[in-house]
Amino acid sequence: MDQKEIMEFNNYSNQMNMLNAQTMNIKGMMDKIKENIDELNKSKETHGYKNLGLVLIKKPKADLVKELEETKKSLDLRLKTIDKQEKIVSAKLEELKAKFELEQKKQEKDAEKKDKK
């Protein structure tokens, strides 16, 4: 177990943490979008308002729902990409973990041999 492998393991761990945070953030955004779509669909109004910075713009409800659906699709695609990245990083972490465990067992056996002498 050399310094390079330890640094690599730490980098992959950090990367996994960032991917997990992104996943949680995107899922939260998708939940909000779903809530907004549901509320717009329940509403009897024909128009709604879109927030553009400090300005609210009146738009047809169908246009707002369409924009939200497109945003949701985009987020879903991003979520799938992150999932693929997580699988790759997870496999690398497992590979390094197995290496570390193997090295640790080897060191323990060597220590036992020394103690017996």
Sequence and secondary structure as in RCSB ss.txt:
>XXXX:A:sequence
MDQKEIMEFNNYSNQMNMLNAQTMNIKGMMDKIKENIDELNKSKETHGYKNLGLVLIKKPKADLVKELEETKKSL
DLRLKTIDKQEKIVSAKLEELKAKFELEQKKQEKDAEKKDKK
>XXXX:A:secstr
  HHHHHHHHHHHHHHHHHHHHHHHHHHHHHHHHHHHHHHHH   SEEEEEETTEEEEEEHHHHHHHHHHHHHHH
HHHHHHHHHHHHHHHHHHHHHHHHHHHHHHHHHHHHHHHHH 
